Amino acid sequence: MPTREASPATSTNADLVRRAFEAVNRHDARAASELWSEDALWRVPEQTIRGPRQVAAWFEELFAAMPDVRFDVIAIAAEGPDVFVHWHMAGRHTGRLTGLDGTGRSIALDGMDHLVVRDGKIAANTIVFDQLESARQVGALPPLGSRADRLMTAMLNVRTKLVSSLRR
């Protein structure tokens, strides 16, 4: 039987999370933030964010850096307060995001969120996606298997061997 959340009374925790994704896809951080608890804790790969204001600010930075960003929900699974979402994100990186100036490149990634719903609000979220693939797509790392990638790997292996020999 689906877990129910507080508001609206007929919605499930998965429905609440779907509404959050819909608000994000409208680029409406304010509407989405109304679904987050005051003590919301979000863990994204580059930082930990606390409270709806910081979460909204994180999304506003994302919207500014990727004005066409969209998250398509592939699957949702819910068990009690836990909601897992498999999503596909796509957009063009045109503005500054996590310290990296816009590259103009398109990004298309799959990822997962593990959200926890308490008292009808999103209380926690852990976001997971392939950061190496993201870096490759924006041009911060060379394409996998390319000559530059093989050279970078070889140089790292030389460094590892050198450090290992110095520790002996």
C-alpha positions, 0 to 999 in steps of 0.5 A: 500500500502506498505511503501517504504524506500530509498535504494534499491528503490523497497524495503519496510521497512519490507524488510529492517528489513528482511535484518537486521535479515538475516545479524544477522543470518549470524553473520555479525554485520558489514553488519547489522550495515550498515542498522542502522542510525548514531543516532540509538537508541536501547532499549534492556531489560538490556540497551539502546544502541546508534549508529551503533557501539554500536549496532554492539558491542552488537551483537558481544557480543551475537555472542560470548556468543551464537555462534549458536544463530539464530533468526527465523522471525515468522511474520512481520507487517509494517505500515508507519515507524513502523515495528513489528517483532515476532521472535523465538531465539534459541542457546546455552549459552556458553560464558559471556552475560550481566554479566552471564558466559556461562552455556552451556544451550540451550535457546529458546525464542519468542520475539518482536521488534518494529523498526522505519525506517527513510530515509532508515535506522533503526533509533530505536528498542525496543526489548521485550522478557520474561526475567524471562523465559530466566533466568529460561532457563540459570539456573539463576532462578529455573524452574517454579513450582519447589520446589525451585521456590515455596520456593523462592516465599514463601520467597519473600511473607514473606519479603513483609509481613515483610516490610509492617508490618514495615511501619505501 
